Amino acid sequence: MHMEPAREPLKSVLVKGGETEYFLTLDREDFSTLYPGMVRYVLSVREGNRLCAIFRTNTFEYSPLSPLAAETAAQEKAVQWVQDLATDPFGIFRNYPVTPARRSPEAAADLVIIQGSPRPDGNCGILTGWARDAAGNAGNTCQVIYPHDLDIHCCIGCYQCYNTGTCVFDDDMAGIIDAVRGARLLIICSPVYTNTVPAGLKLVIDRMQAYHAERTLFGAGSGTLGILFSVAGRKGGDNFTCVKKVIIPFFRNLGIEPAGQVLIDSVDATRDIRLLPGREDEVKRLVSAALRG
């Protein structure tokens, strides 16, 4: 999903800094088709055709109790930049680079499994092993991600990812986004914890909003399929209601097409899902078909 917002020019100023002329512009971009009322302000400095510095802010960054507003912040920054360009333009260029720093992603795996259970040797671990075997037998690569072993800050709802396409936190989440971006198939494997997903997995889901912002701004990523694996201790399919309500919209939010699910209940009584006839074959058939597709 790549959105081209309507842009309205608000300010344009020609500023002389030393022997160089700089052109400063401030534009208003309408993001209301993404979130009702969202507006982004883009302040930029150019030397001829070369973009030298850029600053972005949006209305959703500012809470109702904040004395600041996005347009006020952008207009004040524009006034400051006009003054700074005449005295120390390189200070602006250093502090407001054209693109945010991005790390170089590693080679992506065909199948990425986000293992939501903090118990790698439990039934979710068995499901993950079956899926990994299916990928390997078909000649596909696989990466398993364990959120509970990683440094992942919780999302704070700052919406600054919609300014740059990247999160303000520099932690292990960047590697997860890299993996998901390049995967052909994403599997979310989760036990049912208090009628929903475990906390570590929910951290990943919330922080994936930065990938949604990246896709919105730059059109990154497409064609990935998604599968849900889940186990529940109690008997009955209704135990998976909340998990499905979390994971399926999560797939849709990232442009990932749901391609099936394996839901196994009554594991408190079963203990070991390897004892259930046909389940391993079911998982492997589903994974193999999705990787072919």
C-alpha positions as CSV (number, residue, x, y, z in Angstrom):
1,M,0.0,0.0,0.0
2,H,1.5,3.3,-1.1
3,M,-0.4,6.5,-0.5
4,E,0.2,9.7,-2.4
5,P,-1.2,12.4,-0.1
6,A,-2.6,15.7,-1.5
7,R,0.1,18.4,-0.9
8,E,-0.6,22.1,-0.3
9,P,2.3,24.6,-0.3
10,L,2.3,26.8,2.8
11,K,5.6,28.7,2.6
12,S,8.6,29.2,0.2
13,V,11.6,31.4,1.1
14,L,14.8,32.1,-0.8
15,V,17.6,32.4,1.8
16,K,21.2,33.5,1.2
17,G,23.7,31.7,3.4
18,G,27.3,32.9,2.7
19,E,27.9,32.5,-1.0
20,T,25.0,29.9,-1.4
21,E,21.3,30.4,-2.0
22,Y,19.0,28.0,-0.3
23,F,15.3,27.5,-1.1
24,L,13.1,26.6,2.0
25,T,9.6,25.2,1.5
26,L,6.9,24.1,3.9
27,D,4.1,21.9,2.6
28,R,1.0,20.4,4.1
29,E,0.1,16.8,3.3
30,D,-3.4,15.4,3.8
31,F,-3.3,11.8,5.3
32,S,-7.0,11.8,6.3
33,T,-7.6,8.7,4.1
34,L,-5.2,6.8,6.3
35,Y,-6.4,8.3,9.7
36,P,-9.2,10.8,9.9
37,G,-7.7,14.2,10.6
38,M,-4.1,13.2,10.1
39,V,-2.0,16.0,8.5
40,R,1.8,15.9,7.9
41,Y,3.9,19.0,7.6
42,V,7.1,18.8,5.5
43,L,9.8,21.4,5.9
44,S,12.7,21.1,3.4
45,V,15.8,23.0,2.3
46,R,17.3,22.7,-1.2
47,E,20.4,24.0,-2.9
48,G,19.3,24.0,-6.5
49,N,17.9,20.6,-7.2
50,R,19.7,19.0,-4.3
51,L,17.7,18.2,-1.1
52,C,19.9,19.2,1.8
53,A,17.7,18.8,4.9
54,I,14.1,17.8,5.8
55,F,11.9,17.9,8.9
56,R,8.5,16.3,9.2
57,T,5.8,16.3,11.9
58,N,2.2,15.2,11.9
59,T,-0.9,16.0,13.9
60,F,-1.2,12.6,15.6
61,E,2.1,13.2,17.4
62,Y,0.5,15.7,19.7
63,S,-1.9,14.6,22.4
64,P,-5.0,16.6,23.3
65,L,-3.3,18.0,26.5
66,S,-0.1,19.1,24.7
67,P,0.3,22.9,24.2
68,L,1.9,22.3,20.9
69,A,0.3,21.5,17.5
70,A,1.9,20.2,14.4
71,E,1.4,23.2,12.2
72,T,2.6,25.6,15.0
73,A,5.8,23.4,15.4
74,A,6.4,23.3,11.7
75,Q,5.9,27.1,11.2
76,E,8.2,27.8,14.2
77,K,10.8,25.5,12.8
78,A,10.6,27.3,9.4
79,V,11.3,30.6,11.1
80,Q,14.2,29.2,13.0
81,W,15.7,27.6,9.8
82,V,15.5,30.9,7.9
83,Q,17.6,32.4,10.6
84,D,20.0,29.5,10.9
85,L,20.5,29.2,7.1
86,A,21.9,32.7,7.1
87,T,24.4,31.9,9.9
88,D,25.1,28.1,10.2
89,P,23.4,26.1,7.5
90,F,25.5,23.0,8.1
91,G,24.1,22.8,11.6
92,I,20.7,22.1,10.0
93,F,22.2,19.6,7.5
94,R,23.8,17.7,10.4
95,N,20.7,17.6,12.6
96,Y,18.1,17.0,10.0
97,P,19.4,14.6,7.4
98,V,17.4,13.8,4.2
99,T,16.8,10.2,5.1
100,P,16.8,8.5,8.5
101,A,19.6,6.1,9.2
102,R,18.7,2.5,8.2
103,R,20.7,-0.6,8.9
104,S,21.6,-2.9,6.1
105,P,19.2,-5.9,6.2
106,E,20.5,-9.4,6.1
107,A,19.4,-11.8,3.4
108,A,15.7,-12.6,3.9
109,A,14.3,-16.1,4.5
110,D,11.5,-17.5,2.5
111,L,9.6,-18.5,5.6
112,V,9.6,-16.4,8.8
113,I,8.0,-17.8,11.9
114,I,7.3,-15.5,14.9
115,Q,7.2,-17.9,17.8
116,G,5.0,-16.2,20.3
117,S,5.4,-18.8,23.1
118,P,8.1,-18.1,25.7
119,R,8.5,-21.9,25.9
120,P,10.4,-23.1,22.9
121,D,10.1,-26.7,23.8
122,G,6.3,-26.7,24.1
123,N,3.5,-27.4,21.7
124,C,4.1,-24.2,19.8
125,G,7.7,-25.3,19.4
126,I,6.5,-28.5,17.9
127,L,4.3,-26.7,15.4
128,T,7.2,-24.5,14.5
129,G,9.5,-27.5,14.0
130,W,6.9,-29.1,11.6
131,A,6.7,-25.9,9.6
132,R,10.5,-25.5,9.5
133,D,10.9,-29.1,8.3
134,A,8.3,-28.5,5.5
135,A,10.2,-25.5,4.3
136,G,13.5,-27.3,4.4
137,N,12.2,-30.3,2.5
138,A,10.9,-28.0,-0.2
139,G,14.3,-26.3,-0.5
140,N,13.1,-23.1,1.2
141,T,15.0,-21.1,3.9
142,C,13.4,-20.5,7.3
143,Q,14.0,-18.1,10.2
144,V,12.4,-18.5,13.6
145,I,12.1,-15.4,15.7
146,Y,11.6,-15.6,19.5
147,P,10.3,-12.2,20.7
148,H,10.7,-13.0,24.4
149,D,14.5,-13.4,23.9
150,L,14.9,-10.0,22.2
151,D,15.1,-6.4,23.2
152,I,11.8,-4.9,22.0
153,H,10.5,-1.6,23.5
154,C,6.8,-1.2,23.7
155,C,5.1,1.0,21.2
156,I,4.3,4.4,22.7
157,G,1.8,5.5,20.1
158,C,3.9,8.6,19.1
159,Y,3.0,8.2,15.3
160,Q,6.5,9.6,14.4
161,C,6.9,6.5,12.1
162,Y,4.5,8.2,9.7
163,N,7.1,11.0,9.3
164,T,10.0,8.8,8.2
165,G,8.8,5.2,7.8
166,T,11.0,4.2,10.7
167,C,10.5,3.8,14.5
168,V,12.0,6.2,17.0
169,F,13.4,3.2,18.9
170,D,16.6,1.5,17.8
171,D,16.3,-2.1,19.1
172,D,15.8,-5.7,17.8
173,M,12.5,-4.8,16.2
174,A,14.3,-3.5,13.2
175,G,15.6,-7.0,12.4
176,I,12.1,-8.4,12.7
177,I,10.7,-5.9,10.2
178,D,13.6,-6.7,7.8
179,A,12.7,-10.4,8.0
180,V,9.0,-9.9,7.5
181,R,9.6,-7.5,4.6
182,G,11.5,-10.0,2.7
183,A,9.5,-13.2,3.5
184,R,7.2,-15.0,1.1
185,L,5.4,-16.6,4.0
186,L,4.9,-15.3,7.6
187,I,3.6,-17.7,10.3
188,I,2.5,-16.4,13.7
189,C,2.6,-19.2,16.2
190,S,0.9,-18.4,19.5
191,P,-0.6,-20.1,22.5
192,V,-3.7,-18.7,24.0
193,Y,-2.8,-16.6,27.1
194,T,-5.7,-15.3,29.1
195,N,-7.8,-15.4,26.0
196,T,-5.3,-13.5,23.8
197,V,-1.7,-13.6,22.6
198,P,1.4,-13.5,25.0
199,A,2.9,-10.2,25.9
200,G,6.1,-10.6,23.8
201,L,4.1,-11.3,20.7
202,K,1.8,-8.3,21.3
203,L,4.9,-6.1,21.5
204,V,5.9,-7.2,18.0
205,I,2.4,-6.7,16.7
206,D,2.2,-3.1,18.1
207,R,5.7,-2.2,16.9
208,M,4.9,-3.4,13.4
209,Q,3.0,-0.2,13.0
210,A,6.3,1.2,11.8
211,Y,6.2,-1.3,8.9
212,H,2.7,-0.2,8.1
213,A,4.0,3.4,8.0
214,E,6.9,2.4,5.7
215,R,4.5,0.7,3.3
216,T,2.2,3.7,3.4
217,L,4.9,6.2,2.6
218,F,7.1,4.2,0.3
219,G,5.1,1.2,-0.9
220,A,7.5,-1.4,0.5
221,G,6.6,-5.0,0.6
222,S,3.9,-7.0,-1.1
223,G,2.8,-10.5,-1.9
224,T,3.5,-12.1,1.5
225,L,1.1,-14.8,2.7
226,G,0.3,-15.4,6.4
227,I,-0.6,-18.4,8.4
228,L,-1.8,-18.6,12.1
229,F,-0.9,-21.5,14.4
230,S,-2.4,-21.5,17.8
231,V,-2.9,-23.9,20.7
232,A,-5.3,-23.6,23.6
233,G,-5.4,-25.6,26.9
234,R,-9.2,-25.7,27.1
235,K,-11.6,-27.5,24.8
236,G,-13.5,-25.6,22.2
237,G,-12.9,-23.5,19.1
238,D,-14.3,-20.4,20.9
239,N,-11.0,-20.3,22.9
240,F,-9.3,-18.9,19.7
241,T,-11.7,-16.0,19.1
242,C,-9.5,-13.3,20.6
243,V,-6.3,-14.7,19.0
244,K,-7.9,-14.7,15.6
245,K,-9.3,-11.1,16.1
246,V,-5.7,-10.0,16.9
247,I,-3.7,-11.9,14.2
248,I,-6.0,-11.7,11.1
249,P,-6.3,-7.9,11.3
250,F,-2.6,-7.7,12.0
251,F,-2.0,-9.6,8.7
252,R,-4.4,-7.3,6.8
253,N,-2.8,-4.1,8.3
254,L,0.5,-5.1,6.7
255,G,-0.9,-6.2,3.4
256,I,-0.3,-9.9,4.2
257,E,-2.9,-12.2,2.7
258,P,-4.2,-14.9,5.2
259,A,-3.5,-18.3,3.8
260,G,-4.9,-20.7,6.5
261,Q,-4.7,-21.6,10.1
262,V,-4.1,-24.6,12.4
263,L,-5.9,-24.3,15.7
264,I,-5.5,-27.1,18.3
265,D,-7.5,-27.1,21.5
266,S,-7.6,-29.3,24.6
267,V,-3.8,-29.4,24.9
268,D,-4.0,-29.4,28.7
269,A,-5.5,-32.9,28.4
270,T,-3.5,-34.0,25.3
271,R,-0.2,-32.6,26.6
272,D,1.8,-33.5,23.5
273,I,0.3,-32.6,20.1
274,R,2.5,-35.2,18.4
275,L,0.1,-37.7,19.8
276,L,-2.7,-36.3,17.6
277,P,-3.1,-38.3,14.3
278,G,-2.8,-36.2,11.1
279,R,-1.8,-32.9,12.7
280,E,1.8,-33.0,11.5
281,D,0.7,-33.8,7.9
282,E,-1.9,-31.0,8.1
283,V,0.7,-28.4,9.1
284,K,3.2,-29.5,6.5
285,R,0.7,-29.6,3.7
286,L,-0.5,-26.1,4.5
287,V,3.0,-24.7,4.7
288,S,4.2,-26.4,1.5
289,A,1.1,-25.1,-0.4
290,A,1.6,-21.5,0.8
291,L,5.3,-21.5,-0.1
292,R,4.4,-22.8,-3.6
293,G,1.7,-20.2,-3.9
